[in-house]
Amino acid sequence: MVTYTGKARRFDPIRPLNKPIKVLTYVDREGLPVKVKHKGNWLYVKAIQDRWHLQDEWWRDCPIDRLYYECIISNGSLLILFNDLVSDEWYRQRLII
């Protein structure tokens, strides 16, 4: 059993996990990512393992329309990035080294 500490409960503000980060991305003629800038260095896409399209919240003023890519970069790491089709900007969702 846990003993009562006498301290007041604390409710911290909610913060997003795995928040996307805007990245500079070069694409080929078909619009597929070729290289992505990360911390001043270029990460070269070796292969694209998966691709999916996410459309959501179409009824809002700012709908979500994204094209996701699961990439293997040149050092073997996994990179998930997406192209925001509304703003035509690229974001890194996750980098697993």
N, C-alpha and C positions, 0 to 999 in steps of 0.2 A: 504494500500500500504506500502511496506517495503522501508525504506529510505536507500540511498546509504551510506555505512560506510567508503568508501575510502580505505579499506584494499584490498590487493592483494588476489586473489583466491589461495587456498591451496589444493593441491592434495596429499593426503596421499597414501602410498603404499597399495596395496591390501593385505589383510591378510585372511587366511582361517578361516571359521566359523565351529565349531563342528569338529575340527581336531581329528582324531582317536589317542588314546593313547595306546601304547603297554602294555599288562597286562599278568601276570602269570596266567595261567588257567589250571585247572585239568579237565580231561574228563573221561567218563566211557568207558566201552569196545566198545560201539557203536560209540565213538567219540563225544558224546554230552557233553556240559559243565556241570560240577557238582559244581565247586566253582571257584571264581575269586578273586585275591588279589587287594584290592583298599585301598590306603593310609595306608598300613601296616596291614589291617584287611581283613579277608576272608569273602566274600559275597557268601552265599550258594544259589544255584539255586533251587527254590521251584517247578517251572513249566516252561516249554517252551511253549509260546503262539503261536509263529509263527517261520517259518524257510524259507529262500529263498536263491537262488543261483544267484550271479551276475557275469556275464562274459562280459567284455568290453575291448575295445582297443586291440583286438587280433592281429592287424596288427603292433603294436609297439614292440620295443625291450623288454619292460617290461609290458606285458598285465595284466589286472585286472581279478582276479579269486578269488572270495570270497564267503564264506558260512556264511550268517547272521543268528543270533538267537535273537529273542525277548523274554526275560526271565523275570519272576517274581522272585525276590529274597526273602529270608526269612522274611525280614521286610515289604514286600508288595510293594516295589519300583520296577520300570520298568528299566531293563538293556538291552541295545542293544549292542551286541558284534559280532565280526566276526572273522573267521579263514581265514587268507590269505593263499590260497592253493598253491600259488607260493613259498612263503617263509616258510610256515607252522608255522606262528606266529599268536598269538591272539591279538586283539585290542578291546578296549572299544570305541564304537562310541558315546554312550549317556547313562547317568544315570539320571533318573528322580526320585527324592526323594519326 
